[in-house]
Amino acid sequence: MAVLYRSHSTRLGTATGTHAPQHPFSITSGIRFFEQAHIKDVTAYVKFITNPRDELALKRMVRLLDGVGGKTADRIWNAFKKRPDRRWRGAAKNFHHSSKKIRGGLAQFTATIAQLEDPEIRPQPGACHPARSGSGYEGLFAGGICQLPLRREDIEQLAGFSRQFESVEDS
């Protein structure tokens, strides 16, 4: 069987509806929905909120910040993992030696994490992602990218998909 679609917005429903062990599927053009970079970015935030011990999620998120590369992401992780409470709040203070650009990005990142950890937002899987928190996350992929409307649509599709779950931990 083949499923053809014209509209990019129907891709998630098609992919998740057919993705079961008894129904193998392949997408012959483009990248699978959950393998796209911006979807991985958003899910990294959700993973980190759910499990602050997720090193890969933290490193993926901080590497989105201006001036943060692999080595700086490693330094951030190493400083963070020493925190006994494993909470991000206050962790950014450990990077006062970083450049002004990195400190600014970490301040925004800290505010985003605080918003997503808010008890009013965290239990709602559809609301627990950075693009919905007013964090400025969209600005990270807006510069010079002609596919911004499609990426915005993908993130809204992901939010809609996640609403089927009762909590962030279930999603």
N, C-alpha and C positions, 0 to 999 in steps of 0.2 A: 504494500500500500504506500502511496505517496501523498503527502499533504503539501499543497502549494498555497502560499499566501502572498498577498501583495503589500499588505500594510505591516510595517515594522512593529506596530503595537500589538499585534496578535501573536507574535513570536513566543513570548513567555508562556501564554496559555497552551499553545501547541506543544512546546518543549516539555513543560511540566505534566501535561495531560498524557503524554505518551511515554514518559520516562519511568518505566518500571522494568524489572528484570525480564518479565515475559514479553515486553514490547521494546526491544532495542531500537534505537533511532540514530540517525545521523543528520547533521545539517550540512548541505553540500556547498553553501556559499556563506561567507561571513563567519563570525566567531560565535560559538554557543553563548547563550545569554549570560550564564554565571561565570564564564571565562573572560568577559570583557573587563578591562582595567578599572573603569569607573564603578562597576558592580562589585568587584573585589575590594575597592577602596571603601565603599559604603559598608559592605559586610565586615570589613576589618574593624570598623568602629563598633558594630554590634557585638562582634566576637570579644573585643577588648572590654566593653562594658560588662558583658556576661562573665568573662574570665580574664581578670587583670594579670594573669600569669602567661598570657599568650604573647610570647616574644615576637613572633612573626607579624601578628596584627599590629602591635605597637610600632615596630620598625616600618611597616608599610605606611602607617599613618604619618609618622614623623618625617619620613622621606618625601612626603608631599609638600613639606614646608620649604620655603626659600632658604637656600644655603645649607640644607641638611642632606648629606650624602651617606654612604655606607658607614664610614668611620664615625661620624657624628651620631648616627642612629645607634651604633654599637655603644658609644659612650653614654647616650641617653638611657639605653636599656640597662647597662651595667649599673648606673647610678639608681635607676628606678627599682631594680630587683633587690637592692640592699634595703629598701624601705620595709619595715616590719609589717605595716598595714596593707601593703600592695595597693594603695590607692594613689591616683595621679595627683589629687589636690595637694598642692605644696611642693610637688616634685620638681617643678620648673625652677624653683629657687636655687637648685643645685647647679644651674647652668649660667650663673652670673658672669662667668669668664667667656661665654660665647659672644659672638658678634651681635650687634644691635638688631640686625635683620633676623637672626635666629631667635633671639629673645622675644621679639615681637610676634613671630610665628608661634612660639611656644606659649605665649600669653593667650593668643587666640585659640590655640589648641586646648589649653587648660579650661578656657571658658566653654568651649564646645563639649568637652568631656563632662564638665560640671552640669551643663544643660541636659545632656543625655542621661546622666546618673540621677537626675531629679526624679523623685518618687511619682510625680504626676505623669512623666513621659516614659520612664523606663519600662513599666509593665505593658505598654502599648506597642506591639511589634511594628505596626505601620508608622508610628511616629518616632521610633528610636533609630534614626539615622541622621547624619550631619546635614544633609541638604534640607531637611525639614526643621531643623533646630534654629535656623536663622544664623548659622555659624559663618556664613561666607564660604562654605565648602565649594559651592558652584564656581566661585571665582578661581579656584585652583585649576579647573579644566575649561574655563571660559576663554582664556586668552588665546586668540588666534585659531580656535578650533571651529570649523564650520559645522560640526555635528552637534553643537550645544543643544538645540531643540530635541534631537533624538536621544541624547544622553539624559536630558531632563525627563523625557518620556519614559525611558528605561528605568530610571530611579523611581518614578511614580508607579510603574508597573511592579517593581520590586516591593514597594510599600503596600500596594494592593494585594500582592501575593502573600506577603507576610501577615496580613490581617486575618488569614484563615487560622492562625495559631493563637492560642490563648495567652501565651506569654513570650517574652523574648527568648527565654531558655528553651522553649519548645520549637522555635523557628529554625 
